[in-house]
Amino acid sequence: MFFVFGFCKAQKPILPDFYADPSIHYWDNTYWIYPSTDEKDSKDWSEMKRWHTFSSKDLINWKNEGEIFNLDKISWAKNSAFAPDAIKWKGKYYFFFPAEFQIGVAVSKNPNGPFKDSLGKPIIGKEAVEGVLSFDPHIFIDDDKTPYLFYGGGNGVAVAKLKNNLTEINGKIQKLDLKNYHEGIWVHKKDNLYYFTYPTMIKRNGEDKQILVYSTASTILGPYTYKGSFFDNDSRNSHHSIIKIKEKWYLFYHIQGPSPYERRVCVDYLEYDNNGNIKEVIMTKSGIKAIK
């Protein structure tokens, strides 16, 4: 089932123009967003070529830490610097990034870089799994400290278990069966249940749109139970991340700006009902309150 959403057009962006695909994290007593970068007046997402990071102490005031990585620093791709993800692991920072439908991993001693391509080649190449486009990486560390790299677009999604160095795949990449999946997976865990949230495609008034839907599972590799939709950004494209902070949950997302290729990052609260179902998230004008 899909909700009928009411839209609030004047959302409150938390980052300057134009960024998208926010990956939210907390480490070193600081909140970090690792977004993709939309170029002003861009006409196509393939024109994306670089990444910044932003830091904050209160989730409201964000400092641009500058450019941390770009496609000039690698030899194996020149365009399509889509949604990234990052993780702090064993005292280092790992930046997973897509380029030309391949996925690389860069490493730094600092969360704001500079990052260096660790392999000189993709960790996941084109068509590594049939029916899964290699982009939209998401790194998830399970409770037992096993690292998993989820990724995928073009209506296909896969997961690779990683070795402890986070730069090598441990075993075979596994294709997952997630209903209505299109791209942009994010995984979080609550009350021993895994939540797999991701955009799916819909048509509205003859135009392509994406809404966020989710599935759940008691084990990370499924089987998965499809739960339905929970968020609509009324945009051509959707991408998000979810984090728990001081007993509250937050949904970081982007909205379409002057064009589908010039997007803006926002945040609103995310809540669950008594049965653990994600409630419908409504975009607001005010956003969230500062964390103290």
N, C-alpha and C positions, 0 to 999 in steps of 0.2 A: 504494500500500500504506500501511497505518497500523500504527504500533507498538502493542504492548500495554504500557502504562506501569505502573510501580509508583509509588505515591504516598507522599510523606512529608508528613504533615499539618501538622507543626509548623515551617513555614517561618519564616525570620527576617526580618521586615519591617525596612526601612532608614529609612522615613519614619513619622511619627506617623499615627494614624487621622484621616480616611480620605482617601486619595489613590489615583489609578489612572492608567493610560495613560502611563507614564513615558517621556519623551523625553530621552535622555542626550546631553550634549555636553561638549566640553572647549575652553575658551578663557580667555585671561588667567590662565594657570597655575592654573586652578580647574575643577573638574568641576561641571556644572550639570544638574539635573533639572527639566524643565518638565512637570508632571503636570496632569491634570484634578482637580477637587475634588468628592468625594462628601460630601453633607451628612448628618450623623448622623440616623438614623431615616428617611432618605429611602425612598420607596416607588417611585420611578420616576426613570430617568436624565434625564428632561426637567427635573427640579428643579435640575440643575447650572447654576450661574450665574457662577462666578468661577474664577480661576486664581492659584496661587502659584508661586514658584520656590524651589529649595533648592540650596545650594552646599556643596562639600566639597573638602578637600585630599587625602583618603585613600580615598574611596569608602565609608567606614564611618560616619564622623561627619558628619551633615548638618545644616546651619544653615537654618532657615526664614527666607528673605529677605523674607517677607511677601507680601501680595496684590499682584500686578503688573497685573492687568486684570480687569474684570468687565463684565457685560452692561448695567449702568447707564450705561456710557461710550459706548454706541452707540445709534443710533435705529432700527436696522433689524431688531432681533431682541431677544427677551426671555427665551428659555429655551434649553435643550439645549446647554450649554457643554461639549461633548465634548472628545475628545483633541486637544491642540494640538501644534505643533512650533515650533522656533525656529532661527535661524541668525545668526552674526556675518558681516557682509558690508560691506566698504569702510568700516569704522570705526563702523558702527551695528548695532543688534540688531533683527531682524525676527521678530515673533511671529505665526505663522499660526494662526488659531483658527476653529472651527466654531460656528455658532449657528443654530438653526432650519433646519438643512440648507442652509446657505449658508456660505461661507468668507470671512473677512476677514483683513486684515493690519494689524498695529499696529507702531509703530516707537518705539525709545528709544535714547538715547545710552548707556544703561547696561544690563547684562545682567539686573539686578534691577528695571528700570523706573524710573519709571513709563512705561508704554507708552500711546501715543495712536493711535487708529484713523486710519490714513493716508489713507483714501479717503472715509470717510463713507458707504460702501456696500460691498457684498461685491465681492471680486475675482472670485469664482465664485458665481453665483447658483443658485437652485434649478433642477434639471433642465437644467443647462447642457449636459449630454450625456445623451441618452436611455438609460435603464437604469442610470444611475449616480447614487446619492444623494450630495449634496455635503456630505461631512464626512470626518473623519480625514485632515487634510492632512499631508503629509510633504515637506519641502523637501530637495532633494539637489543638490549642486554637483558636476558632473562634473570630470574631470581637466583638461578644456579650459576650465574656469570657466563652462560653460553651466549656468544654474540651471533646474532642473525642479521643478515642483510636482505631486507625485502626490497622489491623493485617491480616495475612493470607498467606498461601502457599498451594502447591498442587493444584494449579489452582482455589483456592477459596479465597475470601476476605470478611471481615466483619468489622463492626464498633460498638463500645460500647460507649455510652455516659457515662461520669463519673460524680460522685458527686464532689463537690468542694474540698473535701479532696484528690482527685485523687487516692484513694485506694479502692473505692467502685463503682460498676457499677450502673448506674441510669437508670433502665428500662431494656428492652429486647435487647440483642445483635441482630443486623440486618445484614443479608447477603446482599452483594452488587452485582450488575450486571455490571461488568466491562469487556468489550470485550478483549479477548486475555490475560487476567490476569494470571500470574503464581505465583509471590511472590513479596516481597520487596516494598510495596507501600510507596510513599511519597506524601504529599499533600501541595500545596502552593496556595496562592491567589494573583491575579493580576487583577487590573481594574474590581473588583467585579465579577471576574470569578474564579471558583475553578479549579485547575489543579491537576489531579491524574496521577502521573508518576509511572511506574512499569516495571519490566522485563517480557519479554515473551520468550518462547522457540522457537528456530529455528534449522534446520539442515544445516550444511555447510560442504561440502566434506565428508559427512557421519558422522560428529561429532556433538554432542550437543553443542549449543551456546545459549547465551542470549543476546537480544538487549533491549534497553529501548523504550517503547511506552507510549502514554498518551491518556487520555480522559479528557473532560471538562464538567462542569455543572454550572448552575446559582445558584443552591442550593447544599448544602453539601451532601445531601442524594440522589441527582440525580433528574431526569433522566440524564444519561451520554451520551455524544457524543464522539465516538471514532475518534481520529485524526491521528493515525499512529505512525511511529517510528521516533526517533530523535537522537539516539546515539547507537554506537556499539563499545564495548571495545575489540572485537575479543578474548573473553575469554569464558571459560566454564560457568562462573557465573558472574552475574552483580548485583550491589547494589549501591545506590547513595543517595545523599541529595542535596537540592537546597536552596540557600539563596540569598537575595538581600542586597547589601552593597553599599552605596553611588551611587545609580542610576545604578549600574551594577549588573548583575545576575551571579551566579557561580554554576557550577555543580561539586560536589565532588563525586568521584567514585573510584573503584579499578580496577586493571588489574591483570591478571594471571602472577605469577612469575615463579619460576622453575617448579612449578606444580600447578594444580587447587586449591591445599590446602595450598599454600604459595603465598599470594597475596600482592599487593602494592597499597597504596593510592595515588591518583593524583587529580588534579583540573584543569579545563579549564573554559573559559567564556561560558555563555549560553545567547542566544539572541532570540528575537521575531521579527516577521515581522510586518507590519503595521496593519494586521488583528488579531494580538494576537497569531498567530501560533508559536510554538517553532521551530526555525531554526535547521537544522542539526548541531550537535556539532561534531567537528573533534578533535581527540586527537592530541596534539602538543608536540614537544620536549621541548619547552621553558616553557609551562604552563602559569602562570599569572604573573603580575607585583605586587610588594609589595604595600600594602595599606599604605598610609601616614597619 
